[in-house]
Amino acid sequence: MTAEATGERGERDGVRVWLVERTYGDDELNLVILVYADESGERYFRKERALTSFADERETPVSLVVAPDELGATEPADRERYAAEATRMAAVHGPEDSI
């Protein structure tokens, strides 16, 4: 079940994750890597998106609802940072916001 499909059914079927990191792929110049994490920082969801051009202005959702089996365990070195950023994003943005 994809994050988008889970979002239609509601959080009771998934886990709310918040955008914590956005980077550009080293090998692929047109690839954006989005990392979302839960507020505990213990679980994350990675999404890759290809940019179609330098003028690509698609909005990025600040949060998603993801099926639990699509989440990975966060590396211990990243947990505190992911938890802090997910908590900050949840405090500043609504679940349906985009950036």
N, C-alpha and C positions, 0 to 999 in steps of 0.2 A: 504494500500500500504506500503510495507516494505521500509526500508532505501535503500536496494540494488536495488529494483525495481525503486525507485524514481531516484537513481543515473544514471540509464541508460537513463532516459528521460531528465535529465538536471536540473539545479537549478531553472529554471523558474517554475517548478512544486513542488519545495520543498524548504527547508531552510537548508543552510550550517551550520553545527554544528561542533565544534572542541573538541577534547578530553581534558577534564579539570580535571578528577579524575579517578584513578584506584585503587580499593581496593579489598581485599579478603573477601569473605563472612564469617561472624562469625560462623554461624550454619553449613555451608557446606565448608569443607576444600578445596574442589576442584572447588570452584566457584569464578570467577573473575567478579567484577562489574565495568563496564565502564560507565562513565558519560560524555556525550557530551553536550556542551551548545553553543548557538549563541553568537556572539560577544557583544551583549547588556547584556548578563548574565541573561536575563529575562525568557528564555525558555531553557529547557533541554530535553535530550533523554537518557534513561537508557538502557543499554544492558548488559545482563548477559551471561557469557561464562563459560562452564565447562572445566576444565583442564583435559586432559586425562592421564597425568603423570607429574612427576616432571620435566621431560625433554621436556615438551610441549613447542615448540619454534615457535608457529604460530605468524605471524606478526599482529600487531594491527593497523588499519587505524587511522591516526591522525584526519581525518575529514570524515563526512558522509553528504549526502543530504537526509533529512528526510521530509516526508509529514507533513504539519502543524498540522494535527489532531493527530499525534503521539507524539507531544511535550507536556510536562507538564510545568506548571508555577513554576519557581524557588522560593524557600523560600527566603524571603527578606534578611535573614542573610547570604545567600550564593551568592547573585547576584553580589556584587562587586568583590568577589574572582573569580567567574566563568567568569565574563566579562574580568578581567585582564588576566586570564589564556588562555581564548579563543583567545583574541587579541594577546597574546604572541605567541601562537601556530601558528596562521595565519601568523605572521610576520616571524617566523623561518622556517616553513614547507610549502611545496606546498600541495594543496588539495588531491593529489594522494599519498602522502608519507605514509609510515608505520613506526612503531617503534617496 
